Amino acid sequence: MLKDAETGEVVEVNTADLRKLEAFAQRQVRAQAELLRVFRSAKIDSIQVRTDQPYASALGRFFETREKRRLHG
């Protein structure tokens, strides 16, 4: 069960339906790609982290890369 925080709409998602899972995964890939495209076109740095993995090293690399880019223009 998922509840939209803005509208309050509640949706039940059947995670046993492999077609729906695959469709959701494909929509997420497209949405992430579009978001990355928008960020890049606006020259906004971004980072993707996962909730099922430690993020400290990825975040450290992100800031190291930003700093190198800042110093070397």
N, CA, C and O atoms as a DFTB+ gen file, in Angstrom:
292 C
 N C O
     1  1       0.851      -1.170       0.000
     2  2       0.000       0.000       0.000
     3  2       0.905       1.244       0.000
     4  3       1.821       1.370       0.813
     5  1       0.622       2.135      -0.918
     6  2       1.369       3.388      -1.009
     7  2       0.394       4.542      -0.861
     8  3      -0.712       4.507      -1.400
     9  1       0.817       5.573      -0.123
    10  2      -0.028       6.748       0.063
    11  2       0.698       7.971      -0.462
    12  3       1.829       8.251      -0.065
    13  1       0.044       8.700      -1.355
    14  2       0.596       9.932      -1.891
    15  2       0.538      10.991      -0.794
    16  3      -0.541      11.320      -0.303
    17  1       1.695      11.523      -0.411
    18  2       1.768      12.477       0.690
    19  2       1.050      13.785       0.368
    20  3       0.593      14.476       1.279
    21  1       0.947      14.129      -0.898
    22  2       0.309      15.390      -1.279
    23  2      -1.200      15.259      -1.421
    24  3      -1.950      16.111      -0.944
    25  1      -1.643      14.196      -2.074
    26  2      -3.074      14.057      -2.355
    27  2      -3.801      13.163      -1.372
    28  3      -5.024      13.228      -1.248
    29  1      -3.039      12.318      -0.665
    30  2      -3.654      11.374       0.249
    31  2      -4.173      10.123      -0.442
    32  3      -4.704       9.228       0.214
    33  1      -4.023      10.052      -1.764
    34  2      -4.489       8.890      -2.518
    35  2      -3.711       7.653      -2.088
    36  3      -2.490       7.691      -1.941
    37  1      -4.431       6.567      -1.892
    38  2      -3.821       5.297      -1.496
    39  2      -3.925       4.340      -2.674
    40  3      -4.991       4.178      -3.267
    41  1      -2.801       3.708      -3.004
    42  2      -2.745       2.763      -4.116
    43  2      -2.150       1.459      -3.606
    44  3      -1.155       1.458      -2.882
    45  1      -2.766       0.364      -3.987
    46  2      -2.227      -0.940      -3.636
    47  2      -1.437      -1.459      -4.828
    48  3      -1.947      -1.508      -5.947
    49  1      -0.192      -1.847      -4.583
    50  2       0.678      -2.339      -5.641
    51  2       0.908      -3.822      -5.425
    52  3       1.377      -4.246      -4.369
    53  1       0.569      -4.608      -6.441
    54  2       0.762      -6.058      -6.380
    55  2       2.189      -6.355      -6.833
    56  3       2.463      -6.386      -8.033
    57  1       3.089      -6.571      -5.896
    58  2       4.499      -6.810      -6.236
    59  2       4.740      -8.217      -6.767
    60  3       5.864      -8.544      -7.147
    61  1       3.712      -9.054      -6.802
    62  2       3.861     -10.387      -7.373
    63  2       3.655     -10.366      -8.885
    64  3       3.960     -11.348      -9.562
    65  1       3.142      -9.265      -9.420
    66  2       2.891      -9.137     -10.858
    67  2       4.177      -8.678     -11.543
    68  3       4.522      -7.497     -11.494
    69  1       4.879      -9.603     -12.175
    70  2       6.180      -9.296     -12.771
    71  2       6.081      -8.270     -13.891
    72  3       7.006      -7.477     -14.072
    73  1       4.989      -8.263     -14.647
    74  2       4.828      -7.258     -15.712
    75  2       4.753      -5.858     -15.126
    76  3       5.347      -4.924     -15.665
    77  1       4.034      -5.710     -14.038
    78  2       3.921      -4.392     -13.400
    79  2       5.258      -3.962     -12.800
    80  3       5.631      -2.791     -12.874
    81  1       5.965      -4.900     -12.215
    82  2       7.284      -4.579     -11.661
    83  2       8.237      -4.111     -12.755
    84  3       8.963      -3.134     -12.575
    85  1       8.234      -4.807     -13.888
    86  2       9.102      -4.445     -14.999
    87  2       8.702      -3.093     -15.582
    88  3       9.566      -2.280     -15.910
    89  1       7.411      -2.850     -15.712
    90  2       6.934      -1.559     -16.229
    91  2       7.345      -0.432     -15.291
    92  3       7.768       0.632     -15.745
    93  1       7.223      -0.661     -13.981
    94  2       7.636       0.344     -13.002
    95  2       9.132       0.618     -13.116
    96  3       9.560       1.772     -13.113
    97  1       9.918      -0.443     -13.215
    98  2      11.367      -0.286     -13.323
    99  2      11.739       0.500     -14.575
   100  3      12.623       1.356     -14.527
   101  1      11.078       0.221     -15.689
   102  2      11.360       0.951     -16.925
   103  2      10.984       2.426     -16.809
   104  3      11.710       3.296     -17.289
   105  1       9.842       2.704     -16.168
   106  2       9.450       4.111     -15.971
   107  2      10.467       4.839     -15.107
   108  3      10.784       6.001     -15.361
   109  1      10.977       4.160     -14.089
   110  2      11.960       4.782     -13.202
   111  2      13.261       5.077     -13.946
   112  3      13.862       6.133     -13.753
   113  1      13.689       4.154     -14.789
   114  2      14.917       4.370     -15.571
   115  2      14.742       5.596     -16.463
   116  3      15.633       6.441     -16.541
   117  1      13.598       5.693     -17.132
   118  2      13.341       6.847     -18.016
   119  2      13.267       8.140     -17.213
   120  3      13.817       9.161     -17.628
   121  1      12.596       8.103     -16.073
   122  2      12.462       9.305     -15.245
   123  2      13.823       9.764     -14.727
   124  3      14.103      10.963     -14.713
   125  1      14.667       8.830     -14.302
   126  2      16.000       9.183     -13.810
   127  2      16.861       9.759     -14.932
   128  3      17.604      10.718     -14.723
   129  1      16.758       9.171     -16.118
   130  2      17.530       9.670     -17.260
   131  2      17.096      11.089     -17.621
   132  3      17.936      11.941     -17.909
   133  1      15.800      11.343     -17.605
   134  2      15.292      12.682     -17.917
   135  2      15.734      13.692     -16.858
   136  3      16.121      14.813     -17.190
   137  1      15.678      13.300     -15.603
   138  2      16.112      14.183     -14.527
   139  2      17.594      14.512     -14.668
   140  3      17.993      15.664     -14.494
   141  1      18.407      13.517     -14.980
   142  2      19.829      13.738     -15.185
   143  2      20.073      14.683     -16.364
   144  3      20.942      15.552     -16.298
   145  1      19.308      14.511     -17.433
   146  2      19.427      15.393     -18.594
   147  2      19.101      16.841     -18.224
   148  3      19.811      17.764     -18.623
   149  1      18.031      17.030     -17.465
   150  2      17.643      18.378     -17.037
   151  2      18.731      18.989     -16.152
   152  3      19.097      20.152     -16.328
   153  1      19.239      18.219     -15.217
   154  2      20.301      18.724     -14.341
   155  2      21.534      19.124     -15.145
   156  3      22.102      20.196     -14.933
   157  1      21.941      18.262     -16.062
   158  2      23.138      18.560     -16.858
   159  2      22.932      19.807     -17.709
   160  3      23.833      20.639     -17.811
   161  1      21.761      19.946     -18.319
   162  2      21.514      21.109     -19.163
   163  2      21.498      22.397     -18.335
   164  3      21.798      23.471     -18.855
   165  1      21.148      22.290     -17.048
   166  2      21.145      23.450     -16.158
   167  2      22.459      23.581     -15.390
   168  3      22.600      24.453     -14.532
   169  1      23.428      22.702     -15.707
   170  2      24.731      22.674     -15.031
   171  2      24.588      22.507     -13.505
   172  3      25.251      23.182     -12.717
   173  1      23.706      21.590     -13.130
   174  2      23.477      21.267     -11.717
   175  2      24.118      19.921     -11.427
   176  3      23.823      18.933     -12.099
   177  1      24.990      19.876     -10.434
   178  2      25.601      18.617     -10.026
   179  2      24.548      17.745      -9.339
   180  3      23.664      18.248      -8.645
   181  1      24.655      16.457      -9.540
   182  2      23.735      15.534      -8.883
   183  2      24.458      14.245      -8.550
   184  3      25.519      13.942      -9.097
   185  1      23.870      13.510      -7.658
   186  2      24.418      12.213      -7.268
   187  2      23.251      11.263      -7.025
   188  3      22.223      11.659      -6.475
   189  1      23.411      10.034      -7.430
   190  2      22.413       9.014      -7.143
   191  2      22.971       8.099      -6.066
   192  3      24.081       7.580      -6.192
   193  1      22.212       7.908      -5.027
   194  2      22.594       6.971      -3.967
   195  2      21.466       5.972      -3.793
   196  3      20.314       6.246      -4.128
   197  1      21.810       4.833      -3.273
   198  2      20.828       3.771      -3.064
   199  2      20.570       3.609      -1.577
   200  3      21.463       3.796      -0.750
   201  1      19.347       3.261      -1.258
   202  2      18.999       3.070       0.147
   203  2      19.467       1.718       0.675
   204  3      19.484       1.493       1.885
   205  1      19.847       0.818      -0.232
   206  2      20.270      -0.512       0.212
   207  2      21.789      -0.663       0.232
   208  3      22.302      -1.768       0.410
   209  1      22.513       0.454       0.049
   210  2      23.969       0.416       0.047
   211  2      24.522       1.598       0.840
   212  3      23.886       2.650       0.905
   213  1      25.699       1.434       1.441
   214  2      26.316       2.567       2.124
   215  2      26.574       3.708       1.127
   216  3      26.954       3.460      -0.017
   217  1      26.372       4.919       1.552
   218  2      26.508       6.054       0.647
   219  2      27.739       6.916       0.911
   220  3      28.043       7.799       0.109
   221  1      28.447       6.691       1.995
   222  2      29.547       7.561       2.386
   223  2      30.633       7.655       1.318
   224  3      31.080       8.757       0.999
   225  1      31.065       6.534       0.762
   226  2      32.142       6.582      -0.231
   227  2      31.665       7.248      -1.523
   228  3      32.419       8.002      -2.137
   229  1      30.431       6.982      -1.942
   230  2      29.893       7.624      -3.144
   231  2      29.790       9.132      -2.939
   232  3      30.102       9.907      -3.844
   233  1      29.362       9.540      -1.777
   234  2      29.247      10.965      -1.475
   235  2      30.628      11.616      -1.424
   236  3      30.807      12.737      -1.900
   237  1      31.593      10.920      -0.854
   238  2      32.968      11.432      -0.823
   239  2      33.525      11.624      -2.222
   240  3      34.124      12.660      -2.511
   241  1      33.337      10.637      -3.097
   242  2      33.798      10.757      -4.493
   243  2      33.110      11.919      -5.202
   244  3      33.741      12.640      -5.975
   245  1      31.822      12.098      -4.942
   246  2      31.067      13.186      -5.543
   247  2      31.696      14.538      -5.197
   248  3      31.927      15.365      -6.079
   249  1      31.970      14.755      -3.918
   250  2      32.538      16.035      -3.503
   251  2      33.981      16.195      -3.968
   252  3      34.397      17.307      -4.293
   253  1      34.750      15.113      -4.006
   254  2      36.113      15.183      -4.540
   255  2      36.096      15.596      -6.010
   256  3      36.883      16.446      -6.427
   257  1      35.218      15.007      -6.781
   258  2      35.095      15.341      -8.201
   259  2      34.678      16.794      -8.382
   260  3      35.223      17.492      -9.237
   261  1      33.728      17.250      -7.595
   262  2      33.293      18.659      -7.676
   263  2      34.447      19.595      -7.359
   264  3      34.640      20.605      -8.035
   265  1      35.206      19.261      -6.339
   266  2      36.310      20.129      -5.937
   267  2      37.383      20.175      -7.022
   268  3      37.896      21.249      -7.335
   269  1      37.729      19.030      -7.597
   270  2      38.714      18.996      -8.685
   271  2      38.242      19.832      -9.864
   272  3      39.016      20.593     -10.444
   273  1      36.972      19.689     -10.215
   274  2      36.418      20.458     -11.326
   275  2      36.446      21.953     -11.010
   276  3      36.737      22.767     -11.886
   277  1      36.149      22.309      -9.779
   278  2      36.162      23.711      -9.374
   279  2      37.561      24.293      -9.452
   280  3      37.738      25.431      -9.889
   281  1      38.558      23.524      -9.032
   282  2      39.934      24.012      -9.006
   283  2      40.551      24.099     -10.402
   284  3      41.392      24.957     -10.668
   285  1      40.120      23.195     -11.290
   286  2      40.724      23.144     -12.622
   287  2      39.832      23.721     -13.707
   288  3      40.147      23.630     -14.893
   289  1      38.717      24.314     -13.300
   290  2      37.800      25.019     -14.191
   291  2      37.326      24.236     -15.323
   292  3      36.548      24.735     -16.136
